[in-house]
Each structure stands twice: as C-alpha cells, then as structure tokens.
Amino acid sequence: MTIILVTDSASDIPPQLAEQHGIRVIPLNVMINDKTFKDGIDIQIDEFNKYMFEEDILPKTSQPSPSEFLNVYQEIINQGDSIISIHISSKVSGTLNSATQAKAMVGTLPENQFIEIIDTKLASIPVALIAVEVANSLKTNPDWDFNAQVSVAKTITDKTSVYLAIDTLEYLEKGGRIGKASALLGSLLRIKPILSMSDGEVVPISKSRSLSQSIQRLTDIAQSAGQLHAVAIIYNTNDSLLDEIENPISLQNPDITVIRARFGPVVGTYVGPNAVGIAMITK
C-alpha cells in the first residue's frame, strides 16, 4: 500500500516541490468581478496582483467543493492507495469541511486502505512545509504502517509555527480573516505588525514602526527558536526581502535547505503587498 499526500492551494506549496514529492494539490477558488479562477491554475500571482494593486479590485475566495476532493480521493482509492490529506485551518476556510464531506462520500473503504484528514490550524507555507516533511518520512520509513505515518504528520504539525510581517492590515480586515489581530486596527495606518496563528486563528505577536523592523523581528524569532528541523520563507511582491531573513537562519542552521516560496492568489488576497513570512519546524 502506498500513501498519497493531498493538500490545498492555500498551502502555497511551490509546484516543483509538489511534483517532486507526488503531493496532490486541490485548488481553491478566486472570484474577480464575475469570473471564477482556480488558484494557481487559471490565474497566477502576477496577474492576480495586477487586479489587486493596480486596478484596486478586492477578490473573494472560496473553498473547493466536496466533489473536487471526492474526484481526487476516489482516484487514489481506486488505485489501491491510502490518503493523508493536510489542510489549511478550519477556522479560516471551509476547505477542511469539503475534504471531510468528500471522505464521507467515498463510503466504506477497501480493507487496509485509509483516509486521514489533518487540520493543521495553520495557513500558507507552514502547511506546505508539513506536507513536504511528511513526504520525506514516507520515503525514509517506507515500512511504517498508516497509523505511524499519521502520527508523524500530527507530531510535525504540533512542532510547526508561522510568523508573518505584514505591511498593512487593510486586506486582512477587508477579507474578514483578521481574527484576534483586530486589536491592532486602532493603529492600522501607523504600524507594521508581526502576526502568527494560534489554535487556527490569526493572532498579533508584536508591532513595529517600519517593515524593516518587522523583518528584523522575524529574524530574531527564528534565531531564538534554536536549532530547526525545517524552514520555509515566503513573499508576495518583493523577493529581495527574503535574503534578509534567510542569511542569518542559514548561518545558524547550516545543515538545512531553506525553502523559498511565494504567496498564491488565495492567501495573497489577505496579506497585501510586501508581506513576508517564515515557517519553522523545531527539532
């Protein structure tokens, strides 16, 4: 029995990594004016950002339908394999609910085939980082049974965190995903916040007067975490900001390769321009 990993496009997993590890990616929907696009398929981030920042159009997003998950799940089950499905927090998206409905629609599974759905309680690049590390476990430990690999996935999830430097809270507020960071709205125009996720919701960690101070704060957070098992960094509109984060992390953790990624259209709807982030899995 082979275990196939499934995630969603709000994980912002780089396409080459998904292909390398055989991870199936279910696209979310992006609605612009009266047209619906499949995230990462019908629309890419540069075209999306043109709508957002040049034409000042605020897109809407929605989860994949249960039938989209069902099609992928059924294909995998029909080929005799099992599934670990790793997804964005159920508190910020209905994606996990669609996956759960699809699992129910599959019905009774053949003997020794399984589907496990994991709510990471995270969003964007940490979800991708978890999926990649579970894929590495599948390759390193091919004789482990399904329950052992699910246990690995849950342990990795518990050790994963994310921190984002946001240039403005405007898009999180407009998109209705601001969570507990709403406490910062009184100073919306004056601060550059650091946000994280706790129990599936967006939470404020700290605030700075400039984006450069926020990026330094990201670096400080990463360095204070000590030795790391895996790291990914991500940007929206300015990739030069990543070097400021990656260099000190690589010096402290010379044995790991830092994954670089870019926010896709779904997450890009909420983080706004100049956003950068870091996801970490501790040892």
Secondary structure, DSSP 8 states (H G I E B T S, - for coil): --EEEEEEGGG---HHHHHHHT-EEE--EEEETTEEEEBTTTB-HHHHHIIIIIS----EEE---HHHHHHHHHHHHHTT-EEEEEE--TTT-SHHHHHHHHHHHH-S--TT--EEEEE-S--SHHHHHHHHHHHHHHHH-TTS-HHHHHHHHHHHHHTEEEEEE-S-SHHHHHHT--GGGGGGGGGTTT-EEEEEEETTEEEEEEEESSHHHHHHHHHHHHHHT-SEEEEEEEESS-TTHHHHHHHHHHHH-TTS--EEEE--HHHHHHH-TT-EEEEEEE-
